[in-house]
Amino acid sequence: MRGFAWTASPENTDYVIQYADSDMEWENAKVSEPATYTEYDGNLYYKVDVDGLTPGETYTYRVGDPVDGVWSE
């Protein structure tokens, strides 16, 4: 398991982590449970845990909204 946390403006609240083996295409990637968030001082602080990872495996990940198709680099 790996935990992720990030900060974002409150424009969107439906973020997830999309992750894949390092040689996998994004179309075949897995998606985490929706991130939970806490609002503080005008920003949203997100967190989500990703379960089912294989120890020693290298993964690629990005944060985003799969409905709107907006992803981090």
mmCIF file as gemmi writes it, N, C-alpha and C atoms, coordinates in Angstrom:
data_model
loop_
_atom_site.group_PDB
_atom_site.id
_atom_site.type_symbol
_atom_site.label_atom_id
_atom_site.label_alt_id
_atom_site.label_comp_id
_atom_site.label_asym_id
_atom_site.label_entity_id
_atom_site.label_seq_id
_atom_site.pdbx_PDB_ins_code
_atom_site.Cartn_x
_atom_site.Cartn_y
_atom_site.Cartn_z
_atom_site.occupancy
_atom_site.B_iso_or_equiv
_atom_site.pdbx_formal_charge
_atom_site.auth_seq_id
_atom_site.auth_asym_id
_atom_site.pdbx_PDB_model_num
ATOM 1 N N . MET Axp A 1 ? 0.847 -1.164 0 1 0 ? 1 A 1
ATOM 2 C CA . MET Axp A 1 ? 0 0 0 1 0 ? 1 A 1
ATOM 3 C C . MET Axp A 1 ? 0.899 1.236 0 1 0 ? 1 A 1
ATOM 4 N N . ARG Axp A 2 ? 0.393 2.278 -0.67 1 0 ? 2 A 1
ATOM 5 C CA . ARG Axp A 2 ? 1.104 3.552 -0.697 1 0 ? 2 A 1
ATOM 6 C C . ARG Axp A 2 ? 0.09 4.666 -0.467 1 0 ? 2 A 1
ATOM 7 N N . GLY Axp A 3 ? 0.431 5.624 0.372 1 0 ? 3 A 1
ATOM 8 C CA . GLY Axp A 3 ? -0.439 6.763 0.627 1 0 ? 3 A 1
ATOM 9 C C . GLY Axp A 3 ? 0.008 7.969 -0.179 1 0 ? 3 A 1
ATOM 10 N N . PHE Axp A 4 ? -0.936 8.727 -0.688 1 0 ? 4 A 1
ATOM 11 C CA . PHE Axp A 4 ? -0.657 9.931 -1.471 1 0 ? 4 A 1
ATOM 12 C C . PHE Axp A 4 ? -1.396 11.102 -0.848 1 0 ? 4 A 1
ATOM 13 N N . ALA Axp A 5 ? -0.802 12.276 -0.925 1 0 ? 5 A 1
ATOM 14 C CA . ALA Axp A 5 ? -1.448 13.502 -0.45 1 0 ? 5 A 1
ATOM 15 C C . ALA Axp A 5 ? -1.037 14.653 -1.361 1 0 ? 5 A 1
ATOM 16 N N . TRP Axp A 6 ? -1.965 15.589 -1.594 1 0 ? 6 A 1
ATOM 17 C CA . TRP Axp A 6 ? -1.676 16.751 -2.415 1 0 ? 6 A 1
ATOM 18 C C . TRP Axp A 6 ? -2.655 17.869 -2.087 1 0 ? 6 A 1
ATOM 19 N N . THR Axp A 7 ? -2.346 19.052 -2.574 1 0 ? 7 A 1
ATOM 20 C CA . THR Axp A 7 ? -3.161 20.236 -2.36 1 0 ? 7 A 1
ATOM 21 C C . THR Axp A 7 ? -3.678 20.723 -3.703 1 0 ? 7 A 1
ATOM 22 N N . ALA Axp A 8 ? -4.915 21.21 -3.723 1 0 ? 8 A 1
ATOM 23 C CA . ALA Axp A 8 ? -5.494 21.742 -4.962 1 0 ? 8 A 1
ATOM 24 C C . ALA Axp A 8 ? -6.506 22.824 -4.617 1 0 ? 8 A 1
ATOM 25 N N . SER Axp A 9 ? -6.786 23.666 -5.6 1 0 ? 9 A 1
ATOM 26 C CA . SER Axp A 9 ? -7.819 24.674 -5.404 1 0 ? 9 A 1
ATOM 27 C C . SER Axp A 9 ? -9.178 23.978 -5.382 1 0 ? 9 A 1
ATOM 28 N N . PRO Axp A 10 ? -10.196 24.619 -4.828 1 0 ? 10 A 1
ATOM 29 C CA . PRO Axp A 10 ? -11.509 23.958 -4.681 1 0 ? 10 A 1
ATOM 30 C C . PRO Axp A 10 ? -12.366 23.94 -5.949 1 0 ? 10 A 1
ATOM 31 N N . GLU Axp A 11 ? -11.759 24.064 -7.121 1 0 ? 11 A 1
ATOM 32 C CA . GLU Axp A 11 ? -12.52 24.054 -8.373 1 0 ? 11 A 1
ATOM 33 C C . GLU Axp A 11 ? -13.108 22.683 -8.685 1 0 ? 11 A 1
ATOM 34 N N . ASN Axp A 12 ? -12.456 21.637 -8.226 1 0 ? 12 A 1
ATOM 35 C CA . ASN Axp A 12 ? -12.897 20.28 -8.499 1 0 ? 12 A 1
ATOM 36 C C . ASN Axp A 12 ? -12.622 19.437 -7.263 1 0 ? 12 A 1
ATOM 37 N N . THR Axp A 13 ? -13.523 18.529 -6.926 1 0 ? 13 A 1
ATOM 38 C CA . THR Axp A 13 ? -13.33 17.7 -5.734 1 0 ? 13 A 1
ATOM 39 C C . THR Axp A 13 ? -13.349 16.198 -6.036 1 0 ? 13 A 1
ATOM 40 N N . ASP Axp A 14 ? -13.4 15.81 -7.294 1 0 ? 14 A 1
ATOM 41 C CA . ASP Axp A 14 ? -13.543 14.396 -7.659 1 0 ? 14 A 1
ATOM 42 C C . ASP Axp A 14 ? -12.228 13.767 -8.105 1 0 ? 14 A 1
ATOM 43 N N . TYR Axp A 15 ? -11.164 13.94 -7.33 1 0 ? 15 A 1
ATOM 44 C CA . TYR Axp A 15 ? -9.862 13.429 -7.723 1 0 ? 15 A 1
ATOM 45 C C . TYR Axp A 15 ? -9.651 11.971 -7.323 1 0 ? 15 A 1
ATOM 46 N N . VAL Axp A 16 ? -8.84 11.282 -8.125 1 0 ? 16 A 1
ATOM 47 C CA . VAL Axp A 16 ? -8.395 9.917 -7.865 1 0 ? 16 A 1
ATOM 48 C C . VAL Axp A 16 ? -6.915 9.836 -8.246 1 0 ? 16 A 1
ATOM 49 N N . ILE Axp A 17 ? -6.296 8.722 -7.907 1 0 ? 17 A 1
ATOM 50 C CA . ILE Axp A 17 ? -4.96 8.383 -8.405 1 0 ? 17 A 1
ATOM 51 C C . ILE Axp A 17 ? -5.159 7.328 -9.488 1 0 ? 17 A 1
ATOM 52 N N . GLN Axp A 18 ? -4.566 7.544 -10.646 1 0 ? 18 A 1
ATOM 53 C CA . GLN Axp A 18 ? -4.548 6.519 -11.684 1 0 ? 18 A 1
ATOM 54 C C . GLN Axp A 18 ? -3.121 5.979 -11.704 1 0 ? 18 A 1
ATOM 55 N N . TYR Axp A 19 ? -2.983 4.663 -11.666 1 0 ? 19 A 1
ATOM 56 C CA . TYR Axp A 19 ? -1.65 4.078 -11.584 1 0 ? 19 A 1
ATOM 57 C C . TYR Axp A 19 ? -1.539 2.852 -12.476 1 0 ? 19 A 1
ATOM 58 N N . ALA Axp A 20 ? -0.3 2.592 -12.882 1 0 ? 20 A 1
ATOM 59 C CA . ALA Axp A 20 ? -0.052 1.478 -13.799 1 0 ? 20 A 1
ATOM 60 C C . ALA Axp A 20 ? 1.378 0.991 -13.619 1 0 ? 20 A 1
ATOM 61 N N . ASP Axp A 21 ? 1.615 -0.253 -14.027 1 0 ? 21 A 1
ATOM 62 C CA . ASP Axp A 21 ? 2.987 -0.735 -14.116 1 0 ? 21 A 1
ATOM 63 C C . ASP Axp A 21 ? 3.73 0.213 -15.052 1 0 ? 21 A 1
ATOM 64 N N . SER Axp A 22 ? 5.023 0.36 -14.858 1 0 ? 22 A 1
ATOM 65 C CA . SER Axp A 22 ? 5.774 1.365 -15.603 1 0 ? 22 A 1
ATOM 66 C C . SER Axp A 22 ? 5.72 1.17 -17.118 1 0 ? 22 A 1
ATOM 67 N N . ASP Axp A 23 ? 5.436 -0.039 -17.599 1 0 ? 23 A 1
ATOM 68 C CA . ASP Axp A 23 ? 5.389 -0.28 -19.05 1 0 ? 23 A 1
ATOM 69 C C . ASP Axp A 23 ? 3.954 -0.372 -19.592 1 0 ? 23 A 1
ATOM 70 N N . MET Axp A 24 ? 2.953 -0.036 -18.788 1 0 ? 24 A 1
ATOM 71 C CA . MET Axp A 24 ? 1.556 -0.15 -19.185 1 0 ? 24 A 1
ATOM 72 C C . MET Axp A 24 ? 1.038 1.178 -19.743 1 0 ? 24 A 1
ATOM 73 N N . GLU Axp A 25 ? 0.142 1.1 -20.698 1 0 ? 25 A 1
ATOM 74 C CA . GLU Axp A 25 ? -0.501 2.294 -21.241 1 0 ? 25 A 1
ATOM 75 C C . GLU Axp A 25 ? -1.577 2.784 -20.273 1 0 ? 25 A 1
ATOM 76 N N . TRP Axp A 26 ? -1.876 4.077 -20.288 1 0 ? 26 A 1
ATOM 77 C CA . TRP Axp A 26 ? -2.88 4.648 -19.382 1 0 ? 26 A 1
ATOM 78 C C . TRP Axp A 26 ? -4.267 4.056 -19.613 1 0 ? 26 A 1
ATOM 79 N N . GLU Axp A 27 ? -4.561 3.616 -20.828 1 0 ? 27 A 1
ATOM 80 C CA . GLU Axp A 27 ? -5.882 3.044 -21.097 1 0 ? 27 A 1
ATOM 81 C C . GLU Axp A 27 ? -6.137 1.786 -20.271 1 0 ? 27 A 1
ATOM 82 N N . ASN Axp A 28 ? -5.082 1.105 -19.849 1 0 ? 28 A 1
ATOM 83 C CA . ASN Axp A 28 ? -5.199 -0.126 -19.066 1 0 ? 28 A 1
ATOM 84 C C . ASN Axp A 28 ? -4.894 0.089 -17.579 1 0 ? 28 A 1
ATOM 85 N N . ALA Axp A 29 ? -4.738 1.328 -17.168 1 0 ? 29 A 1
ATOM 86 C CA . ALA Axp A 29 ? -4.351 1.637 -15.793 1 0 ? 29 A 1
ATOM 87 C C . ALA Axp A 29 ? -5.496 1.398 -14.817 1 0 ? 29 A 1
ATOM 88 N N . LYS Axp A 30 ? -5.136 1.247 -13.566 1 0 ? 30 A 1
ATOM 89 C CA . LYS Axp A 30 ? -6.11 1.091 -12.485 1 0 ? 30 A 1
ATOM 90 C C . LYS Axp A 30 ? -6.384 2.458 -11.866 1 0 ? 30 A 1
ATOM 91 N N . VAL Axp A 31 ? -7.518 2.579 -11.19 1 0 ? 31 A 1
ATOM 92 C CA . VAL Axp A 31 ? -7.896 3.828 -10.548 1 0 ? 31 A 1
ATOM 93 C C . VAL Axp A 31 ? -8.167 3.552 -9.072 1 0 ? 31 A 1
ATOM 94 N N . SER Axp A 32 ? -7.675 4.427 -8.222 1 0 ? 32 A 1
ATOM 95 C CA . SER Axp A 32 ? -7.877 4.292 -6.782 1 0 ? 32 A 1
ATOM 96 C C . SER Axp A 32 ? -9.314 4.625 -6.408 1 0 ? 32 A 1
ATOM 97 N N . GLU Axp A 33 ? -9.616 4.41 -5.168 1 0 ? 33 A 1
ATOM 98 C CA . GLU Axp A 33 ? -10.865 4.912 -4.612 1 0 ? 33 A 1
ATOM 99 C C . GLU Axp A 33 ? -10.817 6.44 -4.686 1 0 ? 33 A 1
ATOM 100 N N . PRO Axp A 34 ? -11.962 7.114 -4.667 1 0 ? 34 A 1
ATOM 101 C CA . PRO Axp A 34 ? -11.938 8.584 -4.666 1 0 ? 34 A 1
ATOM 102 C C . PRO Axp A 34 ? -11.15 9.128 -3.469 1 0 ? 34 A 1
ATOM 103 N N . ALA Axp A 35 ? -10.416 10.187 -3.704 1 0 ? 35 A 1
ATOM 104 C CA . ALA Axp A 35 ? -9.647 10.816 -2.631 1 0 ? 35 A 1
ATOM 105 C C . ALA Axp A 35 ? -10.593 11.541 -1.676 1 0 ? 35 A 1
ATOM 106 N N . THR Axp A 36 ? -10.223 11.554 -0.414 1 0 ? 36 A 1
ATOM 107 C CA . THR Axp A 36 ? -10.954 12.361 0.563 1 0 ? 36 A 1
ATOM 108 C C . THR Axp A 36 ? -10.206 13.679 0.713 1 0 ? 36 A 1
ATOM 109 N N . TYR Axp A 37 ? -10.925 14.709 1.148 1 0 ? 37 A 1
ATOM 110 C CA . TYR Axp A 37 ? -10.26 15.996 1.289 1 0 ? 37 A 1
ATOM 111 C C . TYR Axp A 37 ? -10.746 16.741 2.514 1 0 ? 37 A 1
ATOM 112 N N . THR Axp A 38 ? -9.887 17.651 2.953 1 0 ? 38 A 1
ATOM 113 C CA . THR Axp A 38 ? -10.178 18.562 4.045 1 0 ? 38 A 1
ATOM 114 C C . THR Axp A 38 ? -9.946 19.969 3.526 1 0 ? 38 A 1
ATOM 115 N N . GLU Axp A 39 ? -10.866 20.872 3.826 1 0 ? 39 A 1
ATOM 116 C CA . GLU Axp A 39 ? -10.696 22.261 3.396 1 0 ? 39 A 1
ATOM 117 C C . GLU Axp A 39 ? -10.046 23.05 4.518 1 0 ? 39 A 1
ATOM 118 N N . TYR Axp A 40 ? -9.029 23.838 4.158 1 0 ? 40 A 1
ATOM 119 C CA . TYR Axp A 40 ? -8.351 24.676 5.132 1 0 ? 40 A 1
ATOM 120 C C . TYR Axp A 40 ? -7.795 25.908 4.432 1 0 ? 40 A 1
ATOM 121 N N . ASP Axp A 41 ? -8.152 27.067 4.896 1 0 ? 41 A 1
ATOM 122 C CA . ASP Axp A 41 ? -7.603 28.334 4.419 1 0 ? 41 A 1
ATOM 123 C C . ASP Axp A 41 ? -7.751 28.498 2.898 1 0 ? 41 A 1
ATOM 124 N N . GLY Axp A 42 ? -8.896 28.095 2.365 1 0 ? 42 A 1
ATOM 125 C CA . GLY Axp A 42 ? -9.188 28.283 0.951 1 0 ? 42 A 1
ATOM 126 C C . GLY Axp A 42 ? -8.627 27.233 0.019 1 0 ? 42 A 1
ATOM 127 N N . ASN Axp A 43 ? -7.919 26.242 0.534 1 0 ? 43 A 1
ATOM 128 C CA . ASN Axp A 43 ? -7.377 25.152 -0.282 1 0 ? 43 A 1
ATOM 129 C C . ASN Axp A 43 ? -7.969 23.83 0.168 1 0 ? 43 A 1
ATOM 130 N N . LEU Axp A 44 ? -7.903 22.853 -0.708 1 0 ? 44 A 1
ATOM 131 C CA . LEU Axp A 44 ? -8.335 21.5 -0.373 1 0 ? 44 A 1
ATOM 132 C C . LEU Axp A 44 ? -7.102 20.617 -0.266 1 0 ? 44 A 1
ATOM 133 N N . TYR Axp A 45 ? -7.042 19.845 0.801 1 0 ? 45 A 1
ATOM 134 C CA . TYR Axp A 45 ? -5.943 18.926 1.051 1 0 ? 45 A 1
ATOM 135 C C . TYR Axp A 45 ? -6.476 17.505 0.889 1 0 ? 45 A 1
ATOM 136 N N . TYR Axp A 46 ? -5.98 16.813 -0.131 1 0 ? 46 A 1
ATOM 137 C CA . TYR Axp A 46 ? -6.478 15.498 -0.509 1 0 ? 46 A 1
ATOM 138 C C . TYR Axp A 46 ? -5.571 14.401 0.015 1 0 ? 46 A 1
ATOM 139 N N . LYS Axp A 47 ? -6.182 13.221 0.216 1 0 ? 47 A 1
ATOM 140 C CA . LYS Axp A 47 ? -5.388 12.037 0.535 1 0 ? 47 A 1
ATOM 141 C C . LYS Axp A 47 ? -6.133 10.801 0.036 1 0 ? 47 A 1
ATOM 142 N N . VAL Axp A 48 ? -5.358 9.805 -0.34 1 0 ? 48 A 1
ATOM 143 C CA . VAL Axp A 48 ? -5.91 8.524 -0.772 1 0 ? 48 A 1
ATOM 144 C C . VAL Axp A 48 ? -4.832 7.453 -0.614 1 0 ? 48 A 1
ATOM 145 N N . ASP Axp A 49 ? -5.241 6.25 -0.255 1 0 ? 49 A 1
ATOM 146 C CA . ASP Axp A 49 ? -4.339 5.108 -0.174 1 0 ? 49 A 1
ATOM 147 C C . ASP Axp A 49 ? -4.597 4.207 -1.376 1 0 ? 49 A 1
ATOM 148 N N . VAL Axp A 50 ? -3.519 3.691 -1.937 1 0 ? 50 A 1
ATOM 149 C CA . VAL Axp A 50 ? -3.612 2.747 -3.054 1 0 ? 50 A 1
ATOM 150 C C . VAL Axp A 50 ? -3.188 1.384 -2.534 1 0 ? 50 A 1
ATOM 151 N N . ASP Axp A 51 ? -4.111 0.43 -2.563 1 0 ? 51 A 1
ATOM 152 C CA . ASP Axp A 51 ? -3.858 -0.934 -2.089 1 0 ? 51 A 1
ATOM 153 C C . ASP Axp A 51 ? -3.551 -1.868 -3.258 1 0 ? 51 A 1
ATOM 154 N N . GLY Axp A 52 ? -3.003 -3.017 -2.96 1 0 ? 52 A 1
ATOM 155 C CA . GLY Axp A 52 ? -2.803 -4.059 -3.959 1 0 ? 52 A 1
ATOM 156 C C . GLY Axp A 52 ? -1.554 -3.889 -4.8 1 0 ? 52 A 1
ATOM 157 N N . LEU Axp A 53 ? -0.61 -3.072 -4.355 1 0 ? 53 A 1
ATOM 158 C CA . LEU Axp A 53 ? 0.636 -2.901 -5.096 1 0 ? 53 A 1
ATOM 159 C C . LEU Axp A 53 ? 1.571 -4.072 -4.8 1 0 ? 53 A 1
ATOM 160 N N . THR Axp A 54 ? 2.423 -4.385 -5.75 1 0 ? 54 A 1
ATOM 161 C CA . THR Axp A 54 ? 3.371 -5.477 -5.596 1 0 ? 54 A 1
ATOM 162 C C . THR Axp A 54 ? 4.71 -4.923 -5.12 1 0 ? 54 A 1
ATOM 163 N N . PRO Axp A 55 ? 5.235 -5.404 -3.993 1 0 ? 55 A 1
ATOM 164 C CA . PRO Axp A 55 ? 6.532 -4.923 -3.506 1 0 ? 55 A 1
ATOM 165 C C . PRO Axp A 55 ? 7.624 -5.103 -4.566 1 0 ? 55 A 1
ATOM 166 N N . GLY Axp A 56 ? 8.457 -4.089 -4.735 1 0 ? 56 A 1
ATOM 167 C CA . GLY Axp A 56 ? 9.558 -4.141 -5.696 1 0 ? 56 A 1
ATOM 168 C C . GLY Axp A 56 ? 9.17 -3.75 -7.104 1 0 ? 56 A 1
ATOM 169 N N . GLU Axp A 57 ? 7.886 -3.649 -7.399 1 0 ? 57 A 1
ATOM 170 C CA . GLU Axp A 57 ? 7.404 -3.25 -8.73 1 0 ? 57 A 1
ATOM 171 C C . GLU Axp A 57 ? 7.485 -1.73 -8.858 1 0 ? 57 A 1
ATOM 172 N N . THR Axp A 58 ? 7.783 -1.247 -10.061 1 0 ? 58 A 1
ATOM 173 C CA . THR Axp A 58 ? 7.81 0.189 -10.332 1 0 ? 58 A 1
ATOM 174 C C . THR Axp A 58 ? 6.496 0.592 -10.972 1 0 ? 58 A 1
ATOM 175 N N . TYR Axp A 59 ? 5.9 1.656 -10.455 1 0 ? 59 A 1
ATOM 176 C CA . TYR Axp A 59 ? 4.615 2.137 -10.954 1 0 ? 59 A 1
ATOM 177 C C . TYR Axp A 59 ? 4.736 3.575 -11.439 1 0 ? 59 A 1
ATOM 178 N N . THR Axp A 60 ? 3.867 3.913 -12.356 1 0 ? 60 A 1
ATOM 179 C CA . THR Axp A 60 ? 3.689 5.283 -12.808 1 0 ? 60 A 1
ATOM 180 C C . THR Axp A 60 ? 2.327 5.724 -12.31 1 0 ? 60 A 1
ATOM 181 N N . TYR Axp A 61 ? 2.208 6.978 -11.886 1 0 ? 61 A 1
ATOM 182 C CA . TYR Axp A 61 ? 0.913 7.426 -11.382 1 0 ? 61 A 1
ATOM 183 C C . TYR Axp A 61 ? 0.663 8.87 -11.779 1 0 ? 61 A 1
ATOM 184 N N . ARG Axp A 62 ? -0.595 9.246 -11.712 1 0 ? 62 A 1
ATOM 185 C CA . ARG Axp A 62 ? -0.996 10.63 -11.921 1 0 ? 62 A 1
ATOM 186 C C . ARG Axp A 62 ? -2.265 10.889 -11.126 1 0 ? 62 A 1
ATOM 187 N N . VAL Axp A 63 ? -2.496 12.14 -10.818 1 0 ? 63 A 1
ATOM 188 C CA . VAL Axp A 63 ? -3.659 12.577 -10.059 1 0 ? 63 A 1
ATOM 189 C C . VAL Axp A 63 ? -4.601 13.274 -11.023 1 0 ? 63 A 1
ATOM 190 N N . GLY Axp A 64 ? -5.899 13.011 -10.899 1 0 ? 64 A 1
ATOM 191 C CA . GLY Axp A 64 ? -6.814 13.728 -11.773 1 0 ? 64 A 1
ATOM 192 C C . GLY Axp A 64 ? -8.256 13.363 -11.576 1 0 ? 64 A 1
ATOM 193 N N . ASP Axp A 65 ? -9.038 13.831 -12.524 1 0 ? 65 A 1
ATOM 194 C CA . ASP Axp A 65 ? -10.47 13.615 -12.546 1 0 ? 65 A 1
ATOM 195 C C . ASP Axp A 65 ? -10.808 12.819 -13.803 1 0 ? 65 A 1
ATOM 196 N N . PRO Axp A 66 ? -11.151 11.531 -13.672 1 0 ? 66 A 1
ATOM 197 C CA . PRO Axp A 66 ? -11.409 10.716 -14.855 1 0 ? 66 A 1
ATOM 198 C C . PRO Axp A 66 ? -12.656 11.141 -15.633 1 0 ? 66 A 1
ATOM 199 N N . VAL Axp A 67 ? -13.611 11.787 -14.993 1 0 ? 67 A 1
ATOM 200 C CA . VAL Axp A 67 ? -14.819 12.226 -15.685 1 0 ? 67 A 1
ATOM 201 C C . VAL Axp A 67 ? -14.497 13.379 -16.629 1 0 ? 67 A 1
ATOM 202 N N . ASP Axp A 68 ? -13.731 14.353 -16.143 1 0 ? 68 A 1
ATOM 203 C CA . ASP Axp A 68 ? -13.372 15.502 -16.974 1 0 ? 68 A 1
ATOM 204 C C . ASP Axp A 68 ? -12.119 15.248 -17.802 1 0 ? 68 A 1
ATOM 205 N N . GLY Axp A 69 ? -11.399 14.166 -17.518 1 0 ? 69 A 1
ATOM 206 C CA . GLY Axp A 69 ? -10.181 13.856 -18.273 1 0 ? 69 A 1
ATOM 207 C C . GLY Axp A 69 ? -9.032 14.802 -17.973 1 0 ? 69 A 1
ATOM 208 N N . VAL Axp A 70 ? -8.995 15.352 -16.778 1 0 ? 70 A 1
ATOM 209 C CA . VAL Axp A 70 ? -7.93 16.278 -16.38 1 0 ? 70 A 1
ATOM 210 C C . VAL Axp A 70 ? -6.951 15.523 -15.487 1 0 ? 70 A 1
ATOM 211 N N . TRP Axp A 71 ? -5.671 15.482 -15.901 1 0 ? 71 A 1
ATOM 212 C CA . TRP Axp A 71 ? -4.656 14.707 -15.171 1 0 ? 71 A 1
ATOM 213 C C . TRP Axp A 71 ? -3.398 15.527 -14.958 1 0 ? 71 A 1
ATOM 214 N N . SER Axp A 72 ? -2.679 15.217 -13.89 1 0 ? 72 A 1
ATOM 215 C CA . SER Axp A 72 ? -1.368 15.808 -13.67 1 0 ? 72 A 1
ATOM 216 C C . SER Axp A 72 ? -0.386 15.171 -14.657 1 0 ? 72 A 1
ATOM 217 N N . GLU Axp A 73 ? 0.804 15.743 -14.741 1 0 ? 73 A 1
ATOM 218 C CA . GLU Axp A 73 ? 1.821 15.17 -15.632 1 0 ? 73 A 1
ATOM 219 C C . GLU Axp A 73 ? 2.493 13.962 -15.011 1 0 ? 73 A 1
